[in-house]
Amino acid sequence: MAEAVYFLCFLTSAAVATLLFRAYFRSRQRVVLWSGIGFVGLCANNLLLVLDLVVVPHIDLSLARLLAAVAGMTVMTAGLLLDSD
């Protein structure tokens, strides 16, 4: 059951990233682009979670997961700060 939740979290973050990129191409607002890139990092985090806990549980991918999450949140935060008026 937990594996399904992990995979659904991955699909949700991928869908949000896709919707944000589509919104950026319509509106050309940079904060939406930064958010889309940030969600790509969160999507990578969720994909690495599925790989770590379901596909290859004997390999520890926790550092890669953490780096992907930190990168995604850093991009989102930097975009919010840089584009605030």
JOKA-V917437 format. One record per residue. N is the residue number from 1. RES is the residue in one small letter. PHI is phi in whole degrees, -180 to 180 (NA if undefined). OMEGA is omega in whole degrees, -180 to 180 (* if undefined). Layout:
# JOKA-V917437
N & RES & PHI & OMEGA
N & RES & PHI & OMEGA
This chain:
# JOKA-V917437
1 & m & NA & -180
2 & a & -63 & 180
3 & e & -62 & 179
4 & a & -65 & 179
5 & v & -65 & 178
6 & y & -60 & -179
7 & f & -68 & 177
8 & l & -66 & 175
9 & c & -64 & 176
10 & f & -62 & -180
11 & l & -64 & 180
12 & t & -65 & -180
13 & s & -67 & 176
14 & a & -67 & 179
15 & a & -66 & 179
16 & v & -64 & 178
17 & a & -61 & 179
18 & t & -63 & 179
19 & l & -64 & 178
20 & l & -66 & 178
21 & f & -66 & 176
22 & r & -63 & 178
23 & a & -66 & 179
24 & y & -65 & -178
25 & f & -68 & 175
26 & r & -83 & -171
27 & s & -102 & -178
28 & r & 59 & 174
29 & q & -91 & -173
30 & r & -66 & -180
31 & v & -65 & 177
32 & v & -70 & 176
33 & l & -63 & 179
34 & w & -60 & 180
35 & s & -66 & 177
36 & g & -62 & 178
37 & i & -65 & 177
38 & g & -62 & 179
39 & f & -71 & 172
40 & v & -64 & 176
41 & g & -63 & 178
42 & l & -69 & 175
43 & c & -65 & 176
44 & a & -62 & 177
45 & n & -60 & -180
46 & n & -68 & 176
47 & l & -64 & 178
48 & l & -64 & 176
49 & l & -64 & 178
50 & v & -63 & 179
51 & l & -63 & -176
52 & d & -68 & -172
53 & l & -95 & -175
54 & v & -113 & -172
55 & v & -79 & -178
56 & v & -127 & -176
57 & p & -69 & -180
58 & h & -82 & 178
59 & i & -110 & -178
60 & d & -88 & 178
61 & l & -109 & -175
62 & s & -65 & 179
63 & l & -68 & 178
64 & a & -64 & 177
65 & r & -62 & -180
66 & l & -63 & 180
67 & l & -65 & 178
68 & a & -65 & 180
69 & a & -67 & 179
70 & v & -65 & 179
71 & a & -63 & 180
72 & g & -62 & -179
73 & m & -71 & 178
74 & t & -66 & 178
75 & v & -63 & 179
76 & m & -64 & -179
77 & t & -66 & 179
78 & a & -63 & 178
79 & g & -64 & 178
80 & l & -65 & -179
81 & l & -72 & -178
82 & l & -72 & -176
83 & d & -100 & 178
84 & s & -79 & -179
85 & d & -110 & *
